[in-house]
Amino acid sequence: MPIPTEVERLLRAVNRAAVYGVTRPLCLTRAVALMRLLDADGHKGGVLRIGVRWEGGAFIAHAWVEFHGSVLDLDPSLHRPFTRIADTRVASVEQVS
């Protein structure tokens, strides 16, 4: 399924803020922000994925969003070397309040 234009726009906005903003948020912060924006804009079906791997004796983790099977990330190929350990849906603002 192709990624809708509005979803691509939200992904670009999160990526621009991550690259050009005052801080450089980590992948989990970017993924949660994108999930919240998708939900607020009425785009259901996003899943926050968390994966892990061992690299050079270190435990490495990465978070990304999948939307109807398409990877939404700064670089969609980054998630491939990770073993998924969690698939999470982020609660909407209405569910939290």
N, CA, C and O atoms as CSV, one atom per row, in Angstrom:
chain,resi,resn,atom,element,x,y,z
A,1,MET,N,N,0.848,-1.181,0.000
A,1,MET,CA,C,0.000,0.000,0.000
A,1,MET,C,C,0.894,1.245,0.000
A,1,MET,O,O,1.771,1.371,0.854
A,2,PRO,N,N,0.683,2.155,-0.940
A,2,PRO,CA,C,1.486,3.386,-0.943
A,2,PRO,C,C,1.171,4.258,0.272
A,2,PRO,O,O,0.056,4.246,0.794
A,3,ILE,N,N,2.171,5.008,0.705
A,3,ILE,CA,C,2.002,5.893,1.857
A,3,ILE,C,C,1.230,7.135,1.400
A,3,ILE,O,O,1.639,7.796,0.445
A,4,PRO,N,N,0.119,7.459,2.072
A,4,PRO,CA,C,-0.653,8.656,1.696
A,4,PRO,C,C,0.193,9.930,1.809
A,4,PRO,O,O,1.080,10.018,2.659
A,5,THR,N,N,-0.080,10.895,0.966
A,5,THR,CA,C,0.654,12.160,0.930
A,5,THR,C,C,0.655,12.856,2.285
A,5,THR,O,O,1.684,13.388,2.701
A,6,GLU,N,N,-0.476,12.861,2.978
A,6,GLU,CA,C,-0.551,13.524,4.286
A,6,GLU,C,C,0.350,12.838,5.311
A,6,GLU,O,O,0.939,13.504,6.162
A,7,VAL,N,N,0.458,11.519,5.235
A,7,VAL,CA,C,1.336,10.778,6.143
A,7,VAL,C,C,2.790,11.116,5.825
A,7,VAL,O,O,3.591,11.320,6.738
A,8,GLU,N,N,3.134,11.177,4.557
A,8,GLU,CA,C,4.493,11.572,4.160
A,8,GLU,C,C,4.810,12.980,4.653
A,8,GLU,O,O,5.932,13.249,5.081
A,9,ARG,N,N,3.838,13.870,4.595
A,9,ARG,CA,C,4.033,15.245,5.074
A,9,ARG,C,C,4.351,15.256,6.564
A,9,ARG,O,O,5.247,15.979,6.999
A,10,LEU,N,N,3.631,14.465,7.346
A,10,LEU,CA,C,3.890,14.392,8.785
A,10,LEU,C,C,5.270,13.793,9.066
A,10,LEU,O,O,5.982,14.262,9.954
A,11,LEU,N,N,5.644,12.765,8.316
A,11,LEU,CA,C,6.976,12.164,8.467
A,11,LEU,C,C,8.066,13.192,8.165
A,11,LEU,O,O,9.047,13.287,8.902
A,12,ARG,N,N,7.902,13.957,7.093
A,12,ARG,CA,C,8.891,14.999,6.758
A,12,ARG,C,C,8.973,16.047,7.860
A,12,ARG,O,O,10.062,16.519,8.186
A,13,ALA,N,N,7.835,16.414,8.435
A,13,ALA,CA,C,7.828,17.422,9.508
A,13,ALA,C,C,8.610,16.927,10.721
A,13,ALA,O,O,9.408,17.673,11.287
A,14,VAL,N,N,8.389,15.674,11.126
A,14,VAL,CA,C,9.126,15.117,12.272
A,14,VAL,C,C,10.613,15.034,11.950
A,14,VAL,O,O,11.449,15.383,12.783
A,15,ASN,N,N,10.945,14.577,10.754
A,15,ASN,CA,C,12.357,14.470,10.368
A,15,ASN,C,C,13.043,15.833,10.303
A,15,ASN,O,O,14.190,15.972,10.729
A,16,ARG,N,N,12.343,16.841,9.770
A,16,ARG,CA,C,12.923,18.192,9.729
A,16,ARG,C,C,13.170,18.722,11.128
A,16,ARG,O,O,14.224,19.295,11.402
A,17,ALA,N,N,12.203,18.535,12.012
A,17,ALA,CA,C,12.377,18.995,13.395
A,17,ALA,C,C,13.548,18.277,14.056
A,17,ALA,O,O,14.283,18.884,14.835
A,18,ALA,N,N,13.733,16.995,13.756
A,18,ALA,CA,C,14.833,16.227,14.343
A,18,ALA,C,C,16.188,16.699,13.820
A,18,ALA,O,O,17.169,16.724,14.563
A,19,VAL,N,N,16.240,17.067,12.557
A,19,VAL,CA,C,17.508,17.466,11.945
A,19,VAL,C,C,17.833,18.936,12.203
A,19,VAL,O,O,18.981,19.277,12.487
A,20,TYR,N,N,16.830,19.805,12.104
A,20,TYR,CA,C,17.081,21.244,12.170
A,20,TYR,C,C,16.638,21.896,13.483
A,20,TYR,O,O,16.876,23.087,13.683
A,21,GLY,N,N,16.010,21.150,14.365
A,21,GLY,CA,C,15.526,21.710,15.625
A,21,GLY,C,C,16.657,21.984,16.599
A,21,GLY,O,O,17.822,21.711,16.311
A,22,VAL,N,N,16.305,22.520,17.739
A,22,VAL,CA,C,17.282,22.875,18.773
A,22,VAL,C,C,17.944,21.630,19.347
A,22,VAL,O,O,19.142,21.645,19.633
A,23,THR,N,N,17.173,20.542,19.520
A,23,THR,CA,C,17.720,19.297,20.046
A,23,THR,C,C,17.726,18.246,18.954
A,23,THR,O,O,17.113,18.435,17.903
A,24,ARG,N,N,18.406,17.153,19.190
A,24,ARG,CA,C,18.437,16.027,18.255
A,24,ARG,C,C,17.781,14.832,18.945
A,24,ARG,O,O,18.461,14.032,19.588
A,25,PRO,N,N,16.451,14.711,18.811
A,25,PRO,CA,C,15.745,13.653,19.520
A,25,PRO,C,C,16.151,12.261,19.037
A,25,PRO,O,O,16.465,12.054,17.865
A,26,LEU,N,N,16.136,11.323,19.968
A,26,LEU,CA,C,16.438,9.941,19.643
A,26,LEU,C,C,15.266,9.311,18.896
A,26,LEU,O,O,14.182,9.888,18.816
A,27,CYS,N,N,15.497,8.137,18.359
A,27,CYS,CA,C,14.497,7.475,17.524
A,27,CYS,C,C,13.172,7.238,18.247
A,27,CYS,O,O,12.114,7.371,17.633
A,28,LEU,N,N,13.203,6.893,19.526
A,28,LEU,CA,C,11.953,6.644,20.254
A,28,LEU,C,C,11.127,7.923,20.363
A,28,LEU,O,O,9.907,7.888,20.201
A,29,THR,N,N,11.772,9.033,20.632
A,29,THR,CA,C,11.070,10.318,20.710
A,29,THR,C,C,10.456,10.675,19.364
A,29,THR,O,O,9.309,11.120,19.302
A,30,ARG,N,N,11.211,10.483,18.285
A,30,ARG,CA,C,10.689,10.767,16.938
A,30,ARG,C,C,9.511,9.855,16.611
A,30,ARG,O,O,8.511,10.307,16.054
A,31,ALA,N,N,9.625,8.578,16.955
A,31,ALA,CA,C,8.565,7.623,16.638
A,31,ALA,C,C,7.280,7.947,17.404
A,31,ALA,O,O,6.191,7.910,16.831
A,32,VAL,N,N,7.403,8.260,18.679
A,32,VAL,CA,C,6.210,8.610,19.471
A,32,VAL,C,C,5.591,9.903,18.937
A,32,VAL,O,O,4.368,10.006,18.836
A,33,ALA,N,N,6.415,10.878,18.598
A,33,ALA,CA,C,5.896,12.134,18.045
A,33,ALA,C,C,5.129,11.873,16.747
A,33,ALA,O,O,4.044,12.416,16.542
A,34,LEU,N,N,5.695,11.045,15.880
A,34,LEU,CA,C,5.022,10.733,14.622
A,34,LEU,C,C,3.712,9.994,14.879
A,34,LEU,O,O,2.702,10.290,14.239
A,35,MET,N,N,3.715,9.042,15.801
A,35,MET,CA,C,2.481,8.328,16.130
A,35,MET,C,C,1.406,9.290,16.625
A,35,MET,O,O,0.249,9.192,16.217
A,36,ARG,N,N,1.780,10.215,17.497
A,36,ARG,CA,C,0.812,11.184,18.030
A,36,ARG,C,C,0.278,12.085,16.917
A,36,ARG,O,O,-0.918,12.377,16.879
A,37,LEU,N,N,1.161,12.530,16.004
A,37,LEU,CA,C,0.717,13.364,14.884
A,37,LEU,C,C,-0.221,12.590,13.956
A,37,LEU,O,O,-1.235,13.125,13.508
A,38,LEU,N,N,0.115,11.348,13.673
A,38,LEU,CA,C,-0.756,10.525,12.826
A,38,LEU,C,C,-2.137,10.402,13.457
A,38,LEU,O,O,-3.153,10.570,12.783
A,39,ASP,N,N,-2.166,10.110,14.743
A,39,ASP,CA,C,-3.439,9.958,15.452
A,39,ASP,C,C,-4.227,11.267,15.453
A,39,ASP,O,O,-5.429,11.275,15.188
A,40,ALA,N,N,-3.548,12.363,15.749
A,40,ALA,CA,C,-4.225,13.670,15.801
A,40,ALA,C,C,-4.790,14.069,14.442
A,40,ALA,O,O,-5.793,14.778,14.359
A,41,ASP,N,N,-4.130,13.601,13.368
A,41,ASP,CA,C,-4.576,13.939,12.016
A,41,ASP,C,C,-5.579,12.923,11.471
A,41,ASP,O,O,-6.017,13.024,10.325
A,42,GLY,N,N,-5.940,11.936,12.308
A,42,GLY,CA,C,-6.961,10.970,11.906
A,42,GLY,C,C,-6.457,9.781,11.114
A,42,GLY,O,O,-7.258,9.059,10.520
A,43,HIS,N,N,-5.156,9.557,11.088
A,43,HIS,CA,C,-4.583,8.432,10.359
A,43,HIS,C,C,-4.384,7.257,11.303
A,43,HIS,O,O,-3.412,7.215,12.056
A,44,LYS,N,N,-5.297,6.316,11.259
A,44,LYS,CA,C,-5.231,5.135,12.124
A,44,LYS,C,C,-4.407,4.050,11.433
A,44,LYS,O,O,-4.301,4.020,10.206
A,45,GLY,N,N,-3.837,3.179,12.225
A,45,GLY,CA,C,-3.113,2.040,11.653
A,45,GLY,C,C,-1.616,2.091,11.847
A,45,GLY,O,O,-0.911,1.174,11.426
A,46,GLY,N,N,-1.106,3.151,12.479
A,46,GLY,CA,C,0.321,3.214,12.755
A,46,GLY,C,C,0.693,2.322,13.924
A,46,GLY,O,O,-0.055,2.218,14.896
A,47,VAL,N,N,1.852,1.679,13.831
A,47,VAL,CA,C,2.347,0.823,14.904
A,47,VAL,C,C,3.778,1.235,15.210
A,47,VAL,O,O,4.611,1.325,14.308
A,48,LEU,N,N,4.061,1.483,16.479
A,48,LEU,CA,C,5.413,1.818,16.915
A,48,LEU,C,C,6.144,0.503,17.155
A,48,LEU,O,O,5.700,-0.328,17.947
A,49,ARG,N,N,7.262,0.321,16.468
A,49,ARG,CA,C,8.057,-0.904,16.587
A,49,ARG,C,C,9.337,-0.589,17.352
A,49,ARG,O,O,9.921,0.484,17.198
A,50,ILE,N,N,9.758,-1.532,18.172
A,50,ILE,CA,C,11.035,-1.409,18.874
A,50,ILE,C,C,11.817,-2.678,18.595
A,50,ILE,O,O,11.305,-3.787,18.746
A,51,GLY,N,N,13.065,-2.501,18.186
A,51,GLY,CA,C,13.916,-3.638,17.880
A,51,GLY,C,C,15.263,-3.511,18.576
A,51,GLY,O,O,15.663,-2.425,18.995
A,52,VAL,N,N,15.958,-4.650,18.694
A,52,VAL,CA,C,17.263,-4.682,19.364
A,52,VAL,C,C,18.251,-5.512,18.551
A,52,VAL,O,O,17.868,-6.302,17.688
A,53,ARG,N,N,19.544,-5.310,18.855
A,53,ARG,CA,C,20.595,-6.147,18.283
A,53,ARG,C,C,21.861,-5.973,19.118
A,53,ARG,O,O,22.003,-5.006,19.866
A,54,TRP,N,N,22.777,-6.933,18.972
A,54,TRP,CA,C,24.109,-6.836,19.572
A,54,TRP,C,C,25.045,-6.334,18.494
A,54,TRP,O,O,25.018,-6.821,17.364
A,55,GLU,N,N,25.875,-5.359,18.839
A,55,GLU,CA,C,26.839,-4.822,17.875
A,55,GLU,C,C,28.117,-4.486,18.622
A,55,GLU,O,O,28.122,-3.609,19.486
A,56,GLY,N,N,29.188,-5.172,18.298
A,56,GLY,CA,C,30.464,-4.894,18.945
A,56,GLY,C,C,30.418,-5.066,20.453
A,56,GLY,O,O,31.072,-4.325,21.186
A,57,GLY,N,N,29.647,-6.042,20.921
A,57,GLY,CA,C,29.532,-6.277,22.352
A,57,GLY,C,C,28.585,-5.339,23.070
A,57,GLY,O,O,28.492,-5.371,24.297
A,58,ALA,N,N,27.870,-4.492,22.313
A,58,ALA,CA,C,26.933,-3.540,22.918
A,58,ALA,C,C,25.503,-3.879,22.500
A,58,ALA,O,O,25.255,-4.372,21.399
A,59,PHE,N,N,24.583,-3.603,23.401
A,59,PHE,CA,C,23.155,-3.782,23.159
A,59,PHE,C,C,22.635,-2.501,22.518
A,59,PHE,O,O,22.705,-1.435,23.129
A,60,ILE,N,N,22.118,-2.590,21.306
A,60,ILE,CA,C,21.633,-1.431,20.558
A,60,ILE,C,C,20.121,-1.594,20.349
A,60,ILE,O,O,19.645,-2.693,20.064
A,61,ALA,N,N,19.383,-0.510,20.491
A,61,ALA,CA,C,17.938,-0.538,20.262
A,61,ALA,C,C,17.559,0.548,19.260
A,61,ALA,O,O,18.264,1.547,19.114
A,62,HIS,N,N,16.446,0.344,18.577
A,62,HIS,CA,C,15.951,1.325,17.620
A,62,HIS,C,C,14.424,1.284,17.638
A,62,HIS,O,O,13.826,0.229,17.849
A,63,ALA,N,N,13.806,2.432,17.417
A,63,ALA,CA,C,12.349,2.527,17.337
A,63,ALA,C,C,11.969,3.166,16.008
A,63,ALA,O,O,12.654,4.067,15.524
A,64,TRP,N,N,10.881,2.698,15.429
A,64,TRP,CA,C,10.389,3.249,14.178
A,64,TRP,C,C,8.879,3.040,14.126
A,64,TRP,O,O,8.310,2.347,14.969
A,65,VAL,N,N,8.240,3.642,13.135
A,65,VAL,CA,C,6.794,3.513,12.949
A,65,VAL,C,C,6.541,2.782,11.644
A,65,VAL,O,O,7.192,3.039,10.631
A,66,GLU,N,N,5.577,1.862,11.685
A,66,GLU,CA,C,5.075,1.245,10.460
A,66,GLU,C,C,3.631,1.666,10.296
A,66,GLU,O,O,2.856,1.670,11.253
A,67,PHE,N,N,3.277,2.019,9.075
A,67,PHE,CA,C,1.923,2.462,8.766
A,67,PHE,C,C,1.387,1.565,7.660
A,67,PHE,O,O,1.812,1.671,6.509
A,68,HIS,N,N,0.464,0.691,8.002
A,68,HIS,CA,C,-0.105,-0.282,7.060
A,68,HIS,C,C,0.998,-1.030,6.309
A,68,HIS,O,O,0.917,-1.220,5.095
A,69,GLY,N,N,2.026,-1.451,7.047
A,69,GLY,CA,C,3.100,-2.258,6.474
A,69,GLY,C,C,4.265,-1.487,5.897
A,69,GLY,O,O,5.287,-2.091,5.572
A,70,SER,N,N,4.155,-0.166,5.755
A,70,SER,CA,C,5.254,0.653,5.230
A,70,SER,C,C,6.041,1.256,6.385
A,70,SER,O,O,5.456,1.760,7.344
A,71,VAL,N,N,7.370,1.205,6.294
A,71,VAL,CA,C,8.223,1.758,7.339
A,71,VAL,C,C,8.318,3.265,7.178
A,71,VAL,O,O,8.619,3.770,6.097
A,72,LEU,N,N,8.053,3.986,8.281
A,72,LEU,CA,C,8.193,5.438,8.318
A,72,LEU,C,C,9.372,5.736,9.240
A,72,LEU,O,O,9.251,5.606,10.458
A,73,ASP,N,N,10.499,6.131,8.678
A,73,ASP,CA,C,11.720,6.367,9.456
A,73,ASP,C,C,12.605,7.303,8.643
A,73,ASP,O,O,12.385,7.491,7.447
A,74,LEU,N,N,13.624,7.900,9.305
A,74,LEU,CA,C,14.576,8.739,8.572
A,74,LEU,C,C,15.145,7.964,7.393
A,74,LEU,O,O,15.239,8.493,6.286
A,75,ASP,N,N,15.521,6.721,7.627
A,75,ASP,CA,C,16.015,5.822,6.588
A,75,ASP,C,C,15.281,4.502,6.781
A,75,ASP,O,O,15.573,3.772,7.728
A,76,PRO,N,N,14.334,4.178,5.903
A,76,PRO,CA,C,13.527,2.973,6.095
A,76,PRO,C,C,14.331,1.674,6.192
A,76,PRO,O,O,13.812,0.680,6.701
A,77,SER,N,N,15.571,1.651,5.722
A,77,SER,CA,C,16.367,0.423,5.799
A,77,SER,C,C,17.026,0.241,7.168
A,77,SER,O,O,17.558,-0.833,7.448
A,78,LEU,N,N,17.002,1.267,8.029
A,78,LEU,CA,C,17.650,1.175,9.338
A,78,LEU,C,C,17.075,0.073,10.215
A,78,LEU,O,O,17.805,-0.506,11.020
A,79,HIS,N,N,15.797,-0.231,10.084
A,79,HIS,CA,C,15.157,-1.198,10.972
A,79,HIS,C,C,15.519,-2.641,10.647
A,79,HIS,O,O,15.346,-3.510,11.501
A,80,ARG,N,N,16.012,-2.928,9.457
A,80,ARG,CA,C,16.229,-4.312,9.028
A,80,ARG,C,C,17.158,-5.127,9.917
A,80,ARG,O,O,16.856,-6.291,10.180
A,81,PRO,N,N,18.287,-4.572,10.398
A,81,PRO,CA,C,19.161,-5.426,11.211
A,81,PRO,C,C,18.681,-5.630,12.651
A,81,PRO,O,O,19.389,-6.249,13.445
A,82,PHE,N,N,17.518,-5.134,12.998
A,82,PHE,CA,C,17.017,-5.244,14.372
A,82,PHE,C,C,15.988,-6.366,14.495
A,82,PHE,O,O,15.187,-6.591,13.588
A,83,THR,N,N,16.023,-7.063,15.621
A,83,THR,CA,C,15.011,-8.054,15.955
A,83,THR,C,C,13.904,-7.340,16.711
A,83,THR,O,O,14.146,-6.754,17.766
A,84,ARG,N,N,12.686,-7.388,16.175
A,84,ARG,CA,C,11.569,-6.692,16.823
A,84,ARG,C,C,11.236,-7.347,18.149
A,84,ARG,O,O,11.104,-8.567,18.241
A,85,ILE,N,N,11.101,-6.515,19.178
A,85,ILE,CA,C,10.721,-7.038,20.493
A,85,ILE,C,C,9.403,-6.450,20.981
A,85,ILE,O,O,8.808,-6.971,21.924
A,86,ALA,N,N,8.944,-5.382,20.358
A,86,ALA,CA,C,7.699,-4.761,20.816
A,86,ALA,C,C,6.987,-4.095,19.643
A,86,ALA,O,O,7.612,-3.468,18.788
A,87,ASP,N,N,5.686,-4.245,19.624
A,87,ASP,CA,C,4.809,-3.560,18.679
A,87,ASP,C,C,3.775,-2.853,19.536
A,87,ASP,O,O,3.026,-3.493,20.274
A,88,THR,N,N,3.736,-1.527,19.437
A,88,THR,CA,C,2.925,-0.741,20.357
A,88,THR,C,C,2.064,0.253,19.611
A,88,THR,O,O,2.497,0.861,18.632
A,89,ARG,N,N,0.864,0.408,20.076
A,89,ARG,CA,C,0.009,1.484,19.586
A,89,ARG,C,C,0.007,2.547,20.678
A,89,ARG,O,O,-0.133,2.228,21.859
A,90,VAL,N,N,0.162,3.796,20.288
A,90,VAL,CA,C,0.217,4.896,21.247
A,90,VAL,C,C,-1.202,5.378,21.508
A,90,VAL,O,O,-1.973,5.591,20.573
A,91,ALA,N,N,-1.541,5.548,22.773
A,91,ALA,CA,C,-2.884,5.999,23.142
A,91,ALA,C,C,-3.133,7.393,22.612
A,91,ALA,O,O,-2.238,8.239,22.616
A,92,SER,N,N,-4.342,7.628,22.159
A,92,SER,CA,C,-4.695,8.967,21.693
A,92,SER,C,C,-4.894,9.886,22.899
A,92,SER,O,O,-5.027,9.423,24.032
A,93,VAL,N,N,-4.911,11.167,22.643
A,93,VAL,CA,C,-5.086,12.157,23.698
A,93,VAL,C,C,-6.402,11.910,24.443
A,93,VAL,O,O,-6.457,12.046,25.665
A,94,GLU,N,N,-7.453,11.550,23.715
A,94,GLU,CA,C,-8.739,11.306,24.350
A,94,GLU,C,C,-8.675,10.116,25.297
A,94,GLU,O,O,-9.330,10.126,26.339
A,95,GLN,N,N,-7.890,9.077,24.951
A,95,GLN,CA,C,-7.785,7.891,25.794
A,95,GLN,C,C,-7.025,8.172,27.055
A,95,GLN,O,O,-7.288,7.542,28.080
A,96,VAL,N,N,-6.075,9.109,27.021
A,96,VAL,CA,C,-5.240,9.418,28.162
A,96,VAL,C,C,-5.960,10.339,29.126
A,96,VAL,O,O,-5.818,10.194,30.340
A,97,SER,N,N,-6.731,11.284,28.608
A,97,SER,CA,C,-7.404,12.281,29.451
A,97,SER,C,C,-8.448,11.682,30.350
A,97,SER,O,O,-9.093,12.401,31.113
